[in-house]
Amino acid sequence: MEISSLEALKTQPLWFIILFGLGSLSFLKISVSFLIWVYVSFLRPPKNIKKYGSWALVTGSTDGIGKAFAFELAKKGLNLILVGRNPKKLEDVSSEIQSKSPKTQIKNVVPLYVATKMASIKRSSFFVPSATGYAKAGLRWLGHDPRCTPYWPHSVIWGLLYSLPEFAVDSWRLNFCLKIRRRGQLKDSRKKDS
């Protein structure tokens, strides 16, 4: 005679049934969170950002993420206000954008690490996207959330970091930033010596 799973569960001690129930609820919670993450990261369509207006202010638009956002937004048909420290670079970027797209717009987003001159990271990788890769991911998030991590590997990193004690995360971030700073200082000292 075959015993069903439910019948077999009824024969277990109470502590086992409680642990099984808690484990099942935890698994369900994790599964639902994962499915929501998949939807948000890969399936949710981008919002029509033109409904927020026809103009955008882009800071740092002469290089890196700002420049990549400017080009991606121009592809969406929005007008741009470009801000930068170098008038010649601003003129060059404006001309390049106008030759490809007559209009443009944007929103500010703070990434983890992106391969740019400012971050002193030369090559992109799975966890460190190129400026263009980050901008493309960022456009899918515009208008959805006030604060976001648009590049999905960054959201995985943040998810893992939130599960750790805060002091451990702070220690890791401090050491990581100090290493980047040391590399930058070493690079600057080599330039001065040359």
Backbone torsions as a table, in degrees:
resi	resn	phi	psi	omega
1	MET	NA	128.3	-176.2
2	GLU	-87.5	132.6	179.8
3	ILE	-98.5	130.9	179.2
4	SER	-71.3	162.4	-179.8
5	SER	-60.9	-38.3	-179.9
6	LEU	-66.8	-40.6	177.6
7	GLU	-64.7	-41.2	179.1
8	ALA	-63.6	-37.5	179.7
9	LEU	-67.0	-36.5	-179.6
10	LYS	-65.2	-23.7	-179.0
11	THR	-83.3	-6.4	-177.9
12	GLN	-81.9	158.6	176.8
13	PRO	-66.3	158.4	-177.3
14	LEU	-58.5	-42.5	-179.2
15	TRP	-60.7	-36.2	179.2
16	PHE	-68.1	-41.8	-179.8
17	ILE	-63.9	-40.8	178.7
18	ILE	-64.6	-46.8	178.5
19	LEU	-62.4	-40.2	178.4
20	PHE	-62.8	-42.1	179.0
21	GLY	-64.4	-45.1	178.5
22	LEU	-63.5	-42.4	178.0
23	GLY	-62.9	-40.8	179.4
24	SER	-64.3	-42.6	177.8
25	LEU	-63.8	-41.6	177.9
26	SER	-62.6	-43.2	178.7
27	PHE	-62.9	-41.7	178.7
28	LEU	-62.4	-44.7	179.4
29	LYS	-60.6	-46.5	179.7
30	ILE	-63.4	-41.3	-179.9
31	SER	-63.2	-45.1	179.3
32	VAL	-64.3	-43.2	178.2
33	SER	-60.3	-42.1	179.2
34	PHE	-63.9	-43.9	-180.0
35	LEU	-64.5	-39.0	176.5
36	ILE	-64.1	-42.5	178.7
37	TRP	-61.4	-43.3	178.3
38	VAL	-59.8	-45.2	179.9
39	TYR	-61.6	-50.3	-176.8
40	VAL	-64.2	-39.4	-175.4
41	SER	-81.6	-30.2	-171.7
42	PHE	-125.2	-29.5	-170.1
43	LEU	-107.6	-29.1	-177.1
44	ARG	-64.4	126.1	-179.8
45	PRO	-72.2	150.3	177.3
46	PRO	-67.9	152.1	176.6
47	LYS	-76.2	157.1	173.8
48	ASN	-75.4	99.0	-173.4
49	ILE	-71.8	-13.5	177.5
50	LYS	-65.6	-21.2	-179.2
51	LYS	-69.9	-12.4	178.0
52	TYR	-88.9	-5.1	179.3
53	GLY	134.9	173.2	-176.3
54	SER	-104.8	-2.6	-178.8
55	TRP	-124.6	151.4	176.5
56	ALA	-141.4	148.6	174.5
57	LEU	-103.5	123.1	-178.5
58	VAL	-117.4	115.7	175.7
59	THR	-94.1	150.6	-177.9
60	GLY	65.8	32.2	-172.1
61	SER	-80.1	0.8	-178.6
62	THR	-94.0	-6.2	-178.0
63	ASP	-162.1	161.1	170.9
64	GLY	60.8	-137.2	-174.9
65	ILE	-63.2	-44.5	-179.6
66	GLY	-58.5	-44.8	179.3
67	LYS	-65.6	-42.7	179.8
68	ALA	-64.3	-41.0	175.9
69	PHE	-61.2	-42.9	-179.5
70	ALA	-57.9	-45.0	179.8
71	PHE	-66.8	-42.6	-180.0
72	GLU	-65.0	-39.8	178.7
73	LEU	-69.2	-35.8	176.4
74	ALA	-61.4	-37.3	176.6
75	LYS	-61.2	-27.3	179.3
76	LYS	-84.6	-1.0	175.6
77	GLY	84.9	24.8	-179.7
78	LEU	-100.4	154.7	175.9
79	ASN	-84.1	150.8	-176.8
80	LEU	-122.2	147.2	162.2
81	ILE	-115.0	111.7	-176.2
82	LEU	-94.1	133.7	179.4
83	VAL	-123.0	132.9	178.5
84	GLY	-164.1	169.8	-177.3
85	ARG	-88.9	-18.9	-173.9
86	ASN	-112.9	108.7	-177.8
87	PRO	-58.1	-37.6	179.9
88	LYS	-64.4	-45.9	178.2
89	LYS	-63.0	-39.1	178.3
90	LEU	-62.1	-43.4	178.5
91	GLU	-62.6	-43.8	179.4
92	ASP	-62.7	-44.8	179.5
93	VAL	-64.4	-43.8	178.7
94	SER	-58.3	-47.0	179.9
95	SER	-62.1	-42.7	-179.8
96	GLU	-64.2	-43.2	179.0
97	ILE	-65.7	-44.6	-178.2
98	GLN	-65.3	-29.7	178.1
99	SER	-72.4	-26.1	-178.9
100	LYS	-97.8	-37.2	-177.4
101	SER	-146.9	128.8	-177.3
102	PRO	-73.3	-18.0	-176.6
103	LYS	-138.6	164.1	-175.9
104	THR	-165.8	163.9	174.9
105	GLN	-159.6	168.0	-176.3
106	ILE	-160.5	170.5	174.5
107	LYS	-138.1	148.0	179.2
108	ASN	-79.9	134.0	178.1
109	VAL	-139.4	136.8	179.9
110	VAL	-105.6	116.9	-179.0
111	PRO	-87.6	174.1	165.8
112	LEU	-73.3	-101.7	178.9
113	TYR	-118.8	134.9	179.5
114	VAL	-129.5	141.8	-178.5
115	ALA	-70.0	95.5	178.5
116	THR	-140.6	168.4	176.3
117	LYS	-63.3	-40.0	-177.6
118	MET	-62.6	-38.6	-180.0
119	ALA	-81.2	-5.7	-177.0
120	SER	57.1	32.4	175.7
121	ILE	-114.9	113.5	-172.8
122	LYS	-80.3	-39.1	-174.6
123	ARG	-113.7	141.3	175.7
124	SER	-80.3	159.0	177.3
125	SER	-147.7	-173.8	-179.2
126	PHE	-58.3	-44.3	-178.4
127	PHE	-93.4	-9.6	177.7
128	VAL	-124.7	94.1	-176.0
129	PRO	-73.1	164.0	170.4
130	SER	-72.5	165.2	179.0
131	ALA	-60.3	-41.0	179.9
132	THR	-65.5	-43.5	178.5
133	GLY	-61.4	-40.4	178.6
134	TYR	-66.9	-42.7	-179.7
135	ALA	-63.3	-41.4	178.1
136	LYS	-61.7	-42.4	178.1
137	ALA	-66.2	-40.3	-179.0
138	GLY	-62.6	-36.3	-179.5
139	LEU	-63.7	-30.0	178.3
140	ARG	-68.5	-20.5	-177.1
141	TRP	-97.0	-16.3	-175.3
142	LEU	-54.4	129.4	176.9
143	GLY	84.5	-9.5	-179.5
144	HIS	-84.7	-52.6	-173.7
145	ASP	-130.3	148.1	178.8
146	PRO	-69.5	-27.6	179.1
147	ARG	-135.4	132.6	-175.4
148	CYS	-148.5	164.0	171.9
149	THR	-124.5	86.8	-169.5
150	PRO	-70.0	-27.9	-179.2
151	TYR	-83.3	114.2	-167.9
152	TRP	-58.8	-35.7	175.1
153	PRO	-62.0	-31.9	175.6
154	HIS	-64.6	-38.1	179.2
155	SER	-66.5	-32.4	175.5
156	VAL	-65.5	-45.1	179.1
157	ILE	-60.0	-47.1	179.3
158	TRP	-60.8	-41.3	178.3
159	GLY	-58.8	-42.9	177.8
160	LEU	-67.8	-40.3	-179.2
161	LEU	-64.8	-36.1	179.9
162	TYR	-67.1	-20.9	179.7
163	SER	-83.2	-9.5	180.0
164	LEU	-94.7	159.3	174.7
165	PRO	-62.7	145.2	-175.3
166	GLU	-58.2	-38.8	-179.2
167	PHE	-63.8	-34.3	179.4
168	ALA	-68.2	-41.4	178.8
169	VAL	-65.5	-46.0	179.3
170	ASP	-60.0	-42.2	179.0
171	SER	-62.8	-45.1	179.5
172	TRP	-62.5	-46.0	-178.4
173	ARG	-63.5	-42.6	179.1
174	LEU	-61.0	-48.5	-179.8
175	ASN	-63.1	-40.2	179.5
176	PHE	-63.0	-45.9	-180.0
177	CYS	-67.2	-37.2	177.5
178	LEU	-63.9	-37.0	177.2
179	LYS	-64.2	-43.2	178.4
180	ILE	-62.5	-42.5	179.1
181	ARG	-61.9	-44.4	179.2
182	ARG	-61.0	-42.6	178.1
183	ARG	-61.5	-41.8	178.6
184	GLY	-64.3	-42.2	178.5
185	GLN	-64.8	-40.1	177.6
186	LEU	-62.9	-42.4	178.7
187	LYS	-63.3	-42.9	178.7
188	ASP	-63.8	-39.8	-179.9
189	SER	-68.1	-33.4	176.9
190	ARG	-66.9	-37.7	178.1
191	LYS	-64.1	-41.5	-178.9
192	LYS	-66.7	-35.3	-179.4
193	ASP	-72.4	-24.2	-176.8
194	SER	-76.5	NA	NA
